[in-house]
Every structure is written in structure tokens, then in C-alpha cells.
Amino acid sequence: MEDKSYKRMVYHPRQPEASPLWRLLNNHYEGFEKCYEERFEGKYGFFRRVIGGVVRQYLTCGDLKNGFARVRCRDCRDEYLLAFSCKGRWFCPSCHAKKVLQFGESLRDNILYPVPHRQYVFTIPIMCRLYFKYDRGLLTRLCHCAYESLLLFLRNTIGLTDGVPGVVMSIHSFGDYPEKFHPHLHAIVSDGLFARTGTFYVMPGVDLKPLEEIFRASVFKMLKEEGKIGDDLINRLMSWRHSGFSVHNRVRVARDDEQGREALAQYIIRNTFSVEKLTYTDETATVIYRSKMTHGNNNKKNFEVYTAEKFIAAITQHIPEKSFQMVRY
């Protein structure tokens, strides 16, 4: 007689084809590659080979036809099929969402010491962003500029010449809308310095203007060393009332707020774009992307409309090169 007290669970595939992003790329990516040189090279630079590999792997992600593992419980003997993933970082919504969760747990449990922390955001002016767009190795040096500036500022403020902060820094190349290349840095920073003895000295509340000026001078020096800018441009930017450089640290997490540390860690490595904000229409081959209200007195709206190829160009420009480290400790 059949034992009806045990009801076998049924595995439901992820059905990646149901995603608007999957349909968009499946229908238009090959055409995008063919027209890239003519339509997009002027704005986004030469086509990078890493883009094709990441997108084509994404189109196979979660599809049982492309391979799977059989998972079985040793106790109840129940089993299901687990489709292989593409592991596409900073692009595949499913794979990167998993990375975000693991990153948040790792920082909460293993990296961030139970002291107060702040989020620091370092931004650079529009005139300087193109250098980082066409030479992405400069993003590494931008991280060094931010850390060295922060170290100098904290030491001088607290008066601890050999103290060190704990810092986890993430590179962002995007803003509210993906078409703009907006390189900036998000960092989780201990709100103070650790002495060699292990004592932690809390940072007092101070004006960040000196830090902004140190960061600006450091970036100018670095770009000049790299042969990207000269004294004329430096003097012009220095003469502006608002140089375009900024440093903010308004978000503070208390020492006993584990959930806050985890949430902040997840935030600093969020994906370039959100599928939840994306609406793709097959019939018209258009994408509507909804985000925050755009700036400007005459054009305030909370969405942008793209052709399929234009949206693909916008999101794929943010794919990092293979092995490039987007997070630094």
C-alpha cells in the first residue's frame, strides 16, 4: 500500500527565458554586436571581447539543457536537479544576487570588527571620468588615491601617526541610469583608527572639506603621472567654485548593529542595473528603465526609454575585465 504520509517535492526550473533581460539579449544581442562599431564605438570605445563571453554565458545560465548537478538528501533520499549557473559577476542578476548575499554574510561574520563604521563615497568630476572609461586600469589607482587620502586625513584628525583604519572599498561605474559611465568609490570604513596595541580610537565629527581637497590633489597627481592631464586642466579645475570632487560619509553604522553592517556590505556591491526596473516590449524592441527622478527643471521624469541595442550598449559597458578586482580590502 502506498504511503501517502510522505509527499515528494517537485523541482521547478528557474525558467530564465521568462526574464525580460533574457528575452532582450536573446533577441537583439547578435544584432547589437554587428552594429556596435557603427553606432556605439564613438560613445563607448572599442568593443571589448569580455562582453560577448559574459552575455553568451548569461543566456545559458539556469538552463538544464546546458548541464546540471543532481542533488540528493542522504536522509530522506529526496533529490532534484540544479542547473549550472554562469557565475557572471556584475551582470547576471541571479548569480550576482548570490554573490551579494555571500559578501554581506562574509563581511558581517569574518571581516568587519565590532566597532562603529561609516560609508564613504568618493566622486570625481565629469571632465575626468573619460580617462577611467578608456583606461580601466586607472580605477585601481583611484582606489589607492582614496585610501591614502583617507589614511592621511584620519591620522591627522585623531593624532595617531601609526594608526590604521579598516577599509573595504568597491568600485562603481554606474549611477541611477546605466548609460552614463560614472566611476566612483563606495567604502565601508571603521569610524576611527586601530593602534598597534589593538586599541580603537573613535573618529570625532569633523568637516570633510580637508579630505576632499587631499583626495582631489591625489587624483590630479596620479592622472598627471599617467600622462592624462597637464597643468592647464588642473589649474582650470582648481579655479572652479565646485570642482566636481566630493566625499560624503553620512551613513553611520553602530558597533552592535550586525544587520546594518551586512546591509551596507550588500549595498556597496549591488549590481549595475535592476531587472525589476526594466520593462522590455518585444513588439517595439524598446526598453523602459525606471529609477530616481532625473535632474533638470524642464525634463523631470523617473524613467528612460531605450532602443534594445542602445540599452544593451549601456549595461554591457560596465562589465569588468576578467580578473579585475572590483572590491579591495
Sequence and secondary structure as in RCSB ss.txt:
>XXXX:A:sequence
MEDKSYKRMVYHPRQPEASPLWRLLNNHYEGFEKCYEERFEGKYGFFRRVIGGVVRQYLTCGDLKNGFARVRCRD
CRDEYLLAFSCKGRWFCPSCHAKKVLQFGESLRDNILYPVPHRQYVFTIPIMCRLYFKYDRGLLTRLCHCAYESL
LLFLRNTIGLTDGVPGVVMSIHSFGDYPEKFHPHLHAIVSDGLFARTGTFYVMPGVDLKPLEEIFRASVFKMLKE
EGKIGDDLINRLMSWRHSGFSVHNRVRVARDDEQGREALAQYIIRNTFSVEKLTYTDETATVIYRSKMTHGNNNK
KNFEVYTAEKFIAAITQHIPEKSFQMVRY
>XXXX:A:secstr
   TT          GGGSHHHHHHHHHHHHHHHHHHHHTHHHH S  HHHHHHHHHHTTTT GGG EEEEE TT
T  EEEEE     TTT HHHHHHHHHHHHHHIIIIIS SS EEEEEEE  HHHHHHHHH TTHHHHHHHHHHHHH
HHHHHHHHT TT B  EEEEEE   SSTTS   EEEEEEESEEE TTS EEE     SHHHHHHHHHHHHHHHHH
TTS  HHHHHHHHHSSS S EEEEEEEE TT HHHHHHHHHHHT  SS GGGEEEETTTTEEEEE S   SSS  
 SEEEEEHHHHHHHHHTT   TT  SEE 
